[in-house]
């Protein structure tokens, strides 16, 4: 069984949430501000979904990792698994059934050989939401005219990550 824990890596200072036409502070004591579809703002970026600072823990039972060596120090891989929450969520919380998310993951992996057929594997990193597709949409959010394309979003993520790495943030 593969267990992956995903934590949001950034703090949640300077976050406000639009509720009933007004922005409220996260420390206002308004418990209703955590609704998934509420419009939120974090450091000037408007968004919906889980509030910044929230976290999940997931199990990936029977995960299948396939990899092919394509150069002396380069492998291409794919991973597929059913993803299950470690702790049950509340009723009517989170994204609607049928919503699809598209993530771009940058990770660091260490694998220690235990025997001929087994490795202990550790992975940590960051994942970036590139787009999403609600159940009633025909396409992903990045396919709409008023949004950055998939390619442009990935380039932006890579450029920002490289700049952060060079400046010592990672």
C-alpha positions, 0 to 999 in steps of 0.5 A, a space after each residue: 500500500 502506498 501512502 502519500 500525505 500532501 500538505 500545502 507548503 505555504 502559510 495562510 497569512 493575508 488570506 481573505 474570503 468573499 462571503 455574502 459580497 464582503 471579504 472577511 479575515 480568516 481570524 474573524 471567527 466566521 466558521 462558514 468561511 471555509 465553504 469549498 465554493 466560496 470565493 477566496 483571496 490569497 496574496 492578491 490571487 482570487 480562487 475557490 476550493 480548499 482554503 490555503 493552510 488546509 491539508 489532506 492525507 491520502 492512501 493510494 492502495 494497489 498503486 501502480 508505478 511504471 517507469 522506462 529508462 530513456 537516458 543514462 540519468 533519466 526515466 519517464 514514469 506513470 502512476 495510477 491508483 485509486 486515491 482514498 482519504 485517510 480520514 472521512 470528509 464531511 457530507 457535501 464538502 469539497 468538489 462535486 462528484 465528477 470534478 477532475 483536477 489537473 496537477 503538475 508535480 515537482 518532486 524529490 524521491 529517494 529509494 533505498 533497496 531492501 532486497 532483490 524486489 523491494 525498495 523503501 521509497 520516500 517522495 516529497 515535493 509540490 503540486 500545482 493546480 494547472 486546471 480543473 473540469 467541473 462535471 458539467 463543463 466540456 473542457 478543462 479551465 485552461 482551454 477557455 479563452 480567458 485563461 492561460 493555456 496548459 502549456 503557458 501555465 506549466 511554463 509559468 510554474 517551471 519558471 517560478 520554481 526555478 527562480 525560487 530554487 535559485 534564490 534559495 527558497 527550496 
